[in-house]
Amino acid sequence: MIIKDYDKFIIGGLGGEKKLRGTVEIKGAKNAALKAMAAAVLFDGLVTIDNVPETKDIHTMSEILKSLGTRVEWKESTNKGTKVLEIDSSKITSTDIDLELAKSMRASVVLTGPILARFGKVSFPAPGGCVIGERPIDLFLEGYQKMGAKINLDGDIYKIEAQNGLEGADIFFDIQSVGGTETLMMVAVLAKGTTILKNCATEPEISSVAEWLNSCGANISGIGTTTLLIKGTDGKPFSSNNSYKTIPDRIEAGSFLILGALCARELQITKCKPDHMEAVINLLKKSGVSIKVGQEEIIITNNSKDRVPFKAVNVRTHEYPGFPTDLQAPMAVFLTQALGESSVFETIFEGRFKYAEDLIGMGADIKILNSREIVVKGPSVLKQLPEGEDLYAHDIRAGFAVVLAALVSKGTSKINNINLIDRGYQRLEERLKLLGADVRRV
Ligand code: EPU
C-alpha cells in the first residue's frame, strides 16, 4: 500500500480504560539497519541485511544508495513476516549524496564515512537544524580531518577528499555521539593503520554493526565499551556475500511497553531483546507497572484502571544504557497518568518537548521549565482537543507519544504529519488495530 505524505490518523480514545490486549511482534531496529545499509558500501559486492523494518527512513536510505549507483532490492526473508534487503555496491558511480534526499533524513550523514573510506572522496549537503535540536556534524568533520581528509564548504555542500587515503588517528569525542561513533568506526575499518576512538557511544545498534563487520574481516576491539581500537585494511574493501541480521528495535519495544502500561489489560511483546531495555523496564516497574520479562519477550499482565495508580518517577535521559531520549516523549505521556509530580530532564537534545503543548491542550498538567526540563503532575483526565484543533507528530517519537495520548483520552483525535511516525514505525495503525484499538489512516 502506498503511504502518502499527507496521511492522517483518526483515533478513538479509550477514555482511560485499559482495554487493548494481544501480542505485538517487534521489528528490526531501524537505527541498526540504516547503519548496516551504510556499511554495505564498504563491501566490493553483494551483502544482505535481514529483519529490515519497512519504514520510511529505510526507503530514503535505499533511494540515496541507488542514486550513487548501488543496486538495492527488497526480498522475502526465510523468517516469516520479515524482509531482506540485498545491496550490491560493486558498481557505485557517484560519491555525491543527493541534496533533497539527504535533507529529509539526518542519518544520511552516516553514509559519508563509508563513501569517503572506500572512494577517497564524498560530497553532501550541510544538514540544517532539525525539529529535535541543532544536531551539528562537527564530530564527523573533526574526525575526517584527523584522519587526513581535506574539507571544503562550497555554498552549503561539503566536499571532502583524502587523495592519499585515510590514516588511522587518535580521536576523542567531546560528546558521546551514536552517529559519530558509527561513522568514524566505518571509516577506520578501511583506513591505513590503527585508529583509537575514545568516549564512544555504546548503543547496542553500534555494537551489533561492529560485530558484523568483524565477522566480515574488520578488526575492531573494545566493542560495547567507550574505547574502540580499530586496525584498518589499508583501503581494501570487504568481500561480498556477507549477511547481517538486524537486532530487535529496543525503542519500538519500549514504545509498545509504555502503550501497554497505559492502554492494555494484557500485552505480550515478542521478538524483542529485554536486555537492551533495562532503563525503561526498571522505571516502569518502579512506577508500579506489572511486567514479566522473558528471554525474548516482555509481558504486561493483569493491568486495569481499578488497580493502585502508577506512581510518579523522575526521568533523566542518558546515553545507553541510561534512559533513551527516544522514549522521553512516550514516557511523559505515561507520567500524565501517574500519581504525583515527575520531572523529565532531556540531556541529549534541546527542543524535544514540542509535544508537551499538545498534551497541555488535551488537559495534561505540564509545566515547561526550559528547553531541557518539564514537570508533569498526574493523574490527569486527557480529552480530545477542542473542535477544529488537531494533534501533530513533531518527530518520530513525539508522534508516537501523541498517538498514545489520543488512545488514552476521551473522544476522537486527528493526528497530522504522520509521515514522521512512518519514518520509524512500520504500519503502526495495523498493529494497533490487532490489539483492539480504533485507529484509522485517512
Ligand atoms: N552532536 C554534536 N556534534 C556531532 C554529532 C552529534 O554535537 O557532530 C550532538 C547532538 O547534537 C546531540 C548529541 O551529540 O546533542 C548526541 O547525538 P547523536 O550523534 O548520538 O545522535 P544521532 O546519531 O544523530 C541517533 C539516533 C536518534 C537518537 C540519538 C540518541 C539514528 C539514525 N538516530 O541520532 O534516533 O535519538 O542517536 O540516541 O541512529 C529516532 O530514531 O527517532 C532518533 C532520533
Boltz pocket constraint, residues with backbone or C-beta under 6 A from the ligand:
constraints:
  - pocket:
      binder: B
      contacts: [[A, 31], [A, 34], [A, 106], [A, 107], [A, 133], [A, 134], [A, 135], [A, 136], [A, 137], [A, 138], [A, 139], [A, 140], [A, 175], [A, 176], [A, 177], [A, 178], [A, 179], [A, 180], [A, 201], [A, 325], [A, 326], [A, 347], [A, 348], [A, 349], [A, 350], [A, 396], [A, 397], [A, 424]]
      max_distance: 6.0
